[in-house]
Amino acid sequence: MEKKLLARYPLGNPHRVWRQDNLLLNIASAGPMGLEIKNAWTMEKTRRAVKTCMDAGFNMIGTLWGSPEIVTEIVRTAERLGGNVLYQNLKRFGGMGHKHIFCEKNDLQGAIRDTECWRSIKGYCLWDEPILEEHLHETHCMIELCEKERPDVLPYTVANPSYNSRCRWEDGAYAPYIDRFLDIINPAQMSFDYYPIGRPEYDPALQLDHSTMWCDLETVRRAAQKHSVPFWFAYQGQRFPWHKIYYTFHFDMARAMAYAGILHGAKGLECYTEFNGFVDPATGGCGAFYEEQKRLNGELLALGNTLMALTCLRVIHDDTLLPECPYMEGLRTSMEESELLEGGLTPRISVSEHSDAYGNRYLMVLNRDYDQTAHLELKLKQPSRVYEVSKKDGEQHLCYDDAKSLPILLQPGDLALYRIQPADEAPFTVEYYLEKAKAAPSC
């Protein structure tokens, strides 16, 4: 069977310098969070944790909410081990939301110049969820400065799409926060987070089906696509101590959230933990979810080359997701709009349709149920040749030669990726390669 080698190109805001070559898997922080933590034993645990994160398959190491001493230890260790760091120093620049500003003076320029010797620093975390108008404009200026000082690194910021429904102009007219975020900041990439499990509105019986996480995912997907910026999604990787509702957290919950981001076309994922989950907080070594996290990261990296070549066209859910939720108004896509499928969807199943620059069509199928295995069969609109993209090596394998339907078995929280080809065409597989020397062809 013929294998077609097709070029894919780096992604990025056409108005910004930074470009993303590959799927990014980031850990929020390799060290404990807390601006005053800096004792010798914690430093030792942090050094171990950096190696644990890299061994688990993360290709970016965050420094979120770390003290300057912990952050420096993460950078030094990553430098020694050949890792990449997303650098933050809240004592010198940036802030959180509309009320947490930790530095007396924004000294981003000085911080960049003081750290430019570290090859491991691949990005600067500038502001986490700027909301106030003044902070949006300040973040824009920080990105401009970062591009001038270090055009080779990512000027990173995080949005808060949940603020969308509360954001209004002074004259009372509705003004979506995400549009203002993108228009004012003009970021290099679009990142946001959502950590639903254990919050007061979380109902274990309903799992994630009534979470407004899905509203945020679709809102950001559409907005980022409109502005031609790649988007990242940060998912919950552990039980959080500040969540008051008791529940048992297991890793298939994290898997379902991570794959929900991929379903919507995310080009980067961040696992948010507070020095817990797959990291042992007592030692910095392998924690309870280490093997499962490593397996998930391995699957994502295997799919990553294909994922980076795709554009998400639409996401479709079954009727059990957010029924009658006002925040989903205008965000739903019906099965009638599908170009690949017809009929209905099994409860707790979501699908999305994607295309590459050459017109090849892909289908993602997600089992939102993180407790039960899903057995389903999707009806195809036309007889099709179906290839599954392997989560072991990223290769495309022919499943069906002339299929009118697609039977699927999905483990709890799992996702499958298929290429769908008309059955009357000659069979071929696809492999993508990164082309950096030329510009992407115009669509």
C-alpha positions as CSV (number, residue, x, y, z in Angstrom):
1,M,0.0,0.0,0.0
2,E,1.3,3.5,-0.9
3,K,2.4,5.7,2.0
4,K,2.1,9.4,1.3
5,L,4.6,11.7,3.0
6,L,2.9,15.0,3.5
7,A,4.4,18.2,4.9
8,R,3.0,19.9,8.0
9,Y,4.2,23.3,9.2
10,P,4.9,25.1,12.5
11,L,1.8,26.7,14.1
12,G,1.5,30.1,15.5
13,N,-0.2,33.5,15.5
14,P,0.7,35.1,12.2
15,H,1.3,38.4,14.1
16,R,3.7,36.8,16.5
17,V,7.2,35.4,16.2
18,W,6.9,32.2,18.2
19,R,6.1,29.0,16.4
20,Q,5.1,25.6,17.7
21,D,6.7,22.6,16.0
22,N,5.3,19.7,18.0
23,L,2.6,18.7,20.5
24,L,3.6,20.1,23.9
25,L,3.0,18.2,27.2
26,N,3.6,20.5,30.1
27,I,3.5,19.8,33.9
28,A,2.3,22.8,35.9
29,S,5.2,22.7,38.2
30,A,7.9,20.1,38.9
31,G,8.3,21.5,42.4
32,P,6.0,22.3,45.3
33,M,3.9,25.5,45.0
34,G,4.4,28.3,47.5
35,L,6.4,31.5,47.1
36,E,8.1,31.0,50.5
37,I,9.1,27.4,50.2
38,K,12.9,27.0,49.9
39,N,14.4,24.6,52.5
40,A,17.1,22.1,51.6
41,W,15.0,19.0,51.8
42,T,12.4,20.5,49.4
43,M,15.2,21.4,47.0
44,E,16.3,17.8,46.9
45,K,12.7,16.6,46.3
46,T,12.4,19.1,43.5
47,R,15.5,17.8,41.7
48,R,14.1,14.3,41.9
49,A,10.7,15.5,40.7
50,V,12.1,17.2,37.5
51,K,13.6,13.8,36.5
52,T,10.3,12.1,37.4
53,C,8.4,14.5,35.1
54,M,10.9,14.0,32.2
55,D,10.8,10.2,32.6
56,A,7.0,10.4,32.5
57,G,7.2,11.9,29.0
58,F,6.6,15.6,29.7
59,N,8.5,17.7,27.2
60,M,7.9,21.0,29.0
61,I,8.4,21.6,32.8
62,G,6.4,24.4,34.4
63,T,7.4,26.4,37.4
64,L,3.9,27.7,38.4
65,W,3.6,29.4,41.8
66,G,7.1,28.3,42.9
67,S,9.5,30.4,45.0
68,P,12.4,31.9,43.1
69,E,14.7,29.4,44.8
70,I,12.6,26.4,43.8
71,V,12.2,27.8,40.2
72,T,16.0,28.2,39.9
73,E,16.5,24.6,41.1
74,I,14.0,23.4,38.4
75,V,15.9,25.3,35.7
76,R,19.3,24.0,36.9
77,T,18.1,20.4,37.0
78,A,16.4,20.6,33.6
79,E,19.5,22.2,32.1
80,R,21.6,19.3,33.4
81,L,19.1,16.6,32.1
82,G,18.3,18.3,28.8
83,G,14.8,19.3,29.6
84,N,12.7,22.4,28.7
85,V,11.3,24.9,31.2
86,L,8.4,27.4,31.2
87,Y,9.8,30.0,33.5
88,Q,7.9,32.1,36.1
89,N,9.1,34.4,38.8
90,L,6.2,36.1,40.5
91,K,8.6,38.1,42.7
92,R,9.8,39.9,39.6
93,F,7.0,39.9,37.0
94,G,3.4,38.9,36.3
95,G,0.4,38.1,38.5
96,M,-2.8,36.1,38.8
97,G,-6.3,37.1,37.9
98,H,-7.4,40.6,39.0
99,K,-6.2,40.6,42.6
100,H,-2.9,38.8,43.0
101,I,0.1,40.9,42.2
102,F,3.3,39.8,44.0
103,C,6.0,42.1,42.7
104,E,6.3,45.8,43.4
105,K,7.7,46.5,40.0
106,N,7.3,44.6,36.7
107,D,10.9,43.7,35.9
108,L,10.4,41.2,33.1
109,Q,13.2,42.8,31.1
110,G,15.7,42.3,33.9
111,A,14.5,38.8,34.6
112,I,14.9,37.8,30.9
113,R,18.4,39.2,30.8
114,D,19.4,37.5,34.0
115,T,18.2,34.1,32.7
116,E,19.1,34.3,29.1
117,C,22.1,32.1,29.7
118,W,19.9,29.1,30.5
119,R,19.3,27.0,27.3
120,S,16.5,25.1,29.1
121,I,14.2,28.1,29.3
122,K,11.8,27.8,26.3
123,G,9.1,30.2,27.5
124,Y,8.2,32.9,30.1
125,C,4.9,32.6,32.0
126,L,3.9,36.3,31.9
127,W,0.5,36.5,33.5
128,D,-2.0,33.9,34.7
129,E,-5.6,34.8,33.8
130,P,-5.3,38.6,33.4
131,I,-8.9,39.9,33.6
132,L,-8.8,43.7,34.3
133,E,-8.4,45.9,31.3
134,E,-5.1,47.3,32.6
135,H,-3.7,43.8,33.1
136,L,-4.7,42.8,29.5
137,H,-2.8,45.7,28.2
138,E,0.1,45.1,30.4
139,T,0.3,41.5,29.3
140,H,0.3,42.7,25.7
141,C,3.3,45.0,26.5
142,M,5.1,42.1,28.2
143,I,4.7,39.9,25.1
144,E,6.1,42.7,22.9
145,L,9.0,43.0,25.3
146,C,9.6,39.3,25.4
147,E,9.6,39.1,21.6
148,K,12.2,41.9,21.5
149,E,14.5,40.4,24.1
150,R,14.0,36.7,23.4
151,P,12.3,36.1,20.1
152,D,13.2,32.4,20.3
153,V,11.0,31.6,23.4
154,L,7.3,31.5,24.0
155,P,5.7,34.5,25.7
156,Y,3.0,32.5,27.6
157,T,-0.2,33.6,29.2
158,V,-3.4,31.9,30.4
159,A,-7.0,33.0,29.8
160,N,-10.0,32.4,32.1
161,P,-13.0,31.6,29.7
162,S,-15.3,31.0,32.7
163,Y,-15.2,34.8,33.2
164,N,-16.9,35.2,29.8
165,S,-20.4,35.3,31.1
166,R,-19.5,38.0,33.7
167,C,-17.7,40.4,31.4
168,R,-19.5,43.6,30.2
169,W,-18.5,46.9,28.8
170,E,-19.2,50.1,30.8
171,D,-22.3,50.9,28.7
172,G,-23.8,47.5,29.7
173,A,-23.5,45.8,26.4
174,Y,-22.3,42.2,26.5
175,A,-18.6,41.8,25.7
176,P,-17.2,38.3,25.7
177,Y,-14.0,38.2,27.7
178,I,-12.2,35.8,25.4
179,D,-12.7,38.2,22.4
180,R,-11.2,41.0,24.5
181,F,-8.3,38.8,25.7
182,L,-7.4,37.9,22.1
183,D,-8.0,41.3,20.6
184,I,-6.0,43.2,23.3
185,I,-3.2,40.8,24.1
186,N,-2.9,39.2,20.6
187,P,-1.1,36.2,22.2
188,A,1.3,33.7,20.7
189,Q,-0.9,30.8,21.8
190,M,-4.3,30.5,23.7
191,S,-4.1,28.6,26.9
192,F,-6.8,27.9,29.6
193,D,-7.5,25.5,32.4
194,Y,-10.5,23.8,34.1
195,Y,-10.5,21.6,37.2
196,P,-14.1,20.4,37.8
197,I,-13.8,17.3,39.9
198,G,-14.7,18.0,43.5
199,R,-16.1,21.5,43.1
200,P,-19.4,22.2,44.7
201,E,-21.3,21.9,41.4
202,Y,-19.7,18.5,40.7
203,D,-22.0,15.5,40.9
204,P,-20.3,12.1,40.8
205,A,-23.4,10.5,39.4
206,L,-23.3,12.8,36.4
207,Q,-19.5,12.8,36.0
208,L,-18.4,15.5,33.7
209,D,-21.6,15.7,31.6
210,H,-22.9,18.7,33.5
211,S,-19.6,20.6,33.7
212,T,-19.3,23.9,31.9
213,M,-15.7,22.7,31.0
214,W,-17.3,21.7,27.6
215,C,-18.6,25.3,27.1
216,D,-15.1,26.7,27.7
217,L,-13.5,24.1,25.4
218,E,-15.8,25.0,22.5
219,T,-15.6,28.7,23.2
220,V,-11.8,28.7,23.1
221,R,-11.6,26.3,20.2
222,R,-13.7,28.7,18.0
223,A,-12.0,31.9,19.2
224,A,-8.5,30.5,18.8
225,Q,-9.3,29.2,15.3
226,K,-10.8,32.6,14.4
227,H,-7.5,34.3,15.4
228,S,-5.2,31.6,14.0
229,V,-3.6,30.8,17.3
230,P,-2.9,27.3,18.6
231,F,-4.7,26.6,21.9
232,W,-3.6,24.6,25.0
233,F,-5.7,23.0,27.7
234,A,-4.7,22.4,31.3
235,Y,-6.5,19.4,32.9
236,Q,-6.9,18.2,36.5
237,G,-4.3,15.6,37.5
238,Q,-5.2,14.9,41.1
239,R,-7.7,15.5,43.9
240,F,-7.3,19.1,45.1
241,P,-7.2,19.7,48.8
242,W,-9.2,23.0,48.6
243,H,-12.2,21.2,47.0
244,K,-14.6,20.6,49.9
245,I,-16.6,17.7,48.4
246,Y,-15.2,14.3,49.2
247,Y,-14.6,12.0,46.2
248,T,-12.2,9.3,45.1
249,F,-10.0,10.6,42.3
250,H,-8.7,8.0,39.8
251,F,-6.6,8.5,36.8
252,D,-9.2,7.8,34.2
253,M,-10.8,11.1,35.2
254,A,-7.6,12.8,34.2
255,R,-7.4,10.8,31.0
256,A,-11.0,11.8,30.0
257,M,-10.2,15.5,30.6
258,A,-6.9,15.4,28.7
259,Y,-8.5,13.6,25.7
260,A,-11.4,16.1,25.8
261,G,-8.8,18.8,25.0
262,I,-7.4,16.7,22.1
263,L,-11.0,16.1,20.9
264,H,-11.4,19.9,20.5
265,G,-8.0,20.3,18.7
266,A,-5.7,21.4,21.5
267,K,-2.0,21.5,20.4
268,G,-0.7,21.5,24.0
269,L,-1.8,19.9,27.3
270,E,-0.8,20.8,30.8
271,C,-1.2,18.4,33.7
272,Y,-2.1,20.5,36.7
273,T,-1.0,18.9,40.0
274,E,0.3,20.4,43.2
275,F,3.4,18.2,43.6
276,N,1.1,15.2,43.8
277,G,-0.7,12.7,41.6
278,F,2.0,11.0,39.5
279,V,4.7,12.6,41.7
280,D,5.3,11.3,45.2
281,P,5.1,14.4,47.4
282,A,7.2,12.7,50.1
283,T,10.2,12.0,47.9
284,G,9.7,13.7,44.5
285,G,9.9,10.2,42.9
286,C,7.2,8.1,41.2
287,G,3.7,8.7,42.7
288,A,0.4,6.8,42.6
289,F,-0.4,7.7,39.0
290,Y,3.1,7.6,37.5
291,E,2.7,4.5,35.3
292,E,-0.7,5.7,34.0
293,Q,0.5,9.2,33.4
294,K,3.5,7.9,31.5
295,R,1.3,5.7,29.4
296,L,-1.0,8.6,28.6
297,N,1.9,10.8,27.6
298,G,3.3,8.1,25.4
299,E,0.0,7.8,23.6
300,L,-0.3,11.5,23.1
301,L,3.3,11.8,21.8
302,A,2.6,8.9,19.4
303,L,-0.4,10.7,18.0
304,G,1.2,14.1,18.2
305,N,2.7,14.2,14.7
306,T,-0.7,13.7,13.2
307,L,-2.5,15.9,15.7
308,M,-0.2,18.8,14.7
309,A,-1.3,18.5,11.1
310,L,-5.0,18.7,11.8
311,T,-7.6,21.4,12.1
312,C,-10.8,20.7,14.1
313,L,-13.9,21.3,12.0
314,R,-16.6,20.5,14.5
315,V,-17.3,18.7,17.8
316,I,-20.6,16.8,18.3
317,H,-21.9,15.4,21.6
318,D,-24.8,13.1,22.5
319,D,-27.8,14.6,24.2
320,T,-26.8,13.8,27.7
321,L,-24.1,16.5,27.8
322,L,-25.3,19.7,29.4
323,P,-29.0,19.4,28.6
324,E,-30.7,22.7,28.6
325,C,-27.6,24.5,29.7
326,P,-27.8,28.2,28.7
327,Y,-24.0,28.6,28.4
328,M,-24.1,26.1,25.5
329,E,-26.4,28.3,23.5
330,G,-24.8,28.8,20.0
331,L,-22.0,26.2,20.8
332,R,-23.8,23.0,19.9
333,T,-23.3,21.2,16.6
334,S,-25.9,18.7,15.5
335,M,-25.2,15.3,13.9
336,E,-27.0,16.6,10.7
337,E,-23.9,18.9,10.3
338,S,-21.5,16.0,10.3
339,E,-19.7,15.2,7.0
340,L,-18.7,11.7,8.1
341,L,-21.5,10.3,10.3
342,E,-25.2,9.9,10.4
343,G,-27.7,8.6,12.9
344,G,-27.3,9.2,16.7
345,L,-24.6,8.9,19.3
346,T,-24.4,6.4,22.1
347,P,-24.8,8.1,25.5
348,R,-21.6,9.5,27.0
349,I,-19.9,9.6,23.6
350,S,-18.5,12.7,21.9
351,V,-16.9,12.9,18.4
352,S,-15.0,15.5,16.4
353,E,-14.1,15.8,12.8
354,H,-10.8,17.1,11.5
355,S,-9.0,17.8,8.3
356,D,-5.4,18.3,7.2
357,A,-4.2,20.8,4.6
358,Y,-4.7,18.2,1.8
359,G,-8.3,17.4,2.4
360,N,-7.8,14.1,4.3
361,R,-10.6,13.6,6.9
362,Y,-10.2,12.4,10.4
363,L,-12.6,11.3,13.1
364,M,-12.0,11.3,16.9
365,V,-14.2,9.4,19.2
366,L,-14.1,10.0,23.0
367,N,-15.7,7.9,25.8
368,R,-16.6,10.6,28.3
369,D,-17.5,7.9,30.9
370,Y,-14.4,7.4,33.1
371,D,-15.9,4.4,35.0
372,Q,-17.3,2.2,32.2
373,T,-16.0,0.7,28.9
374,A,-18.0,1.8,25.9
375,H,-19.1,-0.5,23.1
376,L,-20.6,1.4,20.2
377,E,-21.1,1.4,16.4
378,L,-21.1,4.6,14.4
379,K,-22.9,4.8,11.1
380,L,-20.8,6.2,8.2
381,K,-22.5,8.5,5.6
382,Q,-20.8,6.7,2.8
383,P,-18.9,3.4,2.3
384,S,-15.5,4.2,3.6
385,R,-12.0,2.8,4.1
386,V,-11.1,3.3,7.7
387,Y,-7.5,3.6,9.1
388,E,-6.8,3.8,12.9
389,V,-3.9,6.0,14.0
390,S,-1.9,3.9,16.4
391,K,-1.3,5.2,19.9
392,K,1.9,3.1,20.0
393,D,3.8,4.4,17.1
394,G,1.6,6.9,15.3
395,E,1.3,4.7,12.1
396,Q,-1.9,4.4,10.2
397,H,-3.3,0.9,10.1
398,L,-6.2,-0.2,7.8
399,C,-9.1,-1.4,9.8
400,Y,-11.9,-1.7,7.2
401,D,-11.9,-1.7,3.4
402,D,-15.5,-1.0,2.6
403,A,-17.3,-0.1,5.8
404,K,-20.8,1.3,6.2
405,S,-20.4,1.5,10.0
406,L,-17.5,1.6,12.5
407,P,-17.6,-0.6,15.6
408,I,-15.5,0.8,18.4
409,L,-14.4,-0.4,21.9
410,L,-13.1,2.3,24.2
411,Q,-11.8,2.0,27.7
412,P,-13.0,4.5,30.4
413,G,-11.9,8.0,29.4
414,D,-10.2,6.9,26.2
415,L,-10.1,8.3,22.7
416,A,-9.5,6.8,19.3
417,L,-8.3,8.6,16.1
418,Y,-9.3,7.4,12.6
419,R,-8.7,8.5,9.1
420,I,-11.9,8.1,6.9
421,Q,-11.4,7.7,3.2
422,P,-14.0,7.1,0.5
423,A,-14.0,3.4,-0.4
424,D,-13.8,4.0,-4.1
425,E,-10.4,5.7,-3.9
426,A,-7.1,3.8,-4.0
427,P,-5.9,2.9,-0.5
428,F,-3.0,4.8,1.0
429,T,-1.6,5.6,4.5
430,V,-0.3,9.1,5.5
431,E,2.8,10.1,7.4
432,Y,3.5,13.8,8.1
433,Y,6.9,15.5,8.3
434,L,7.7,18.9,9.7
435,E,8.7,21.4,7.1
436,K,10.2,24.5,8.6
437,A,12.1,26.0,5.6
438,K,9.0,27.1,3.7
439,A,5.8,28.8,4.6
440,A,2.6,26.9,4.9
441,P,0.5,26.9,1.7
442,S,-2.5,29.3,1.8
443,C,-5.9,27.7,2.1
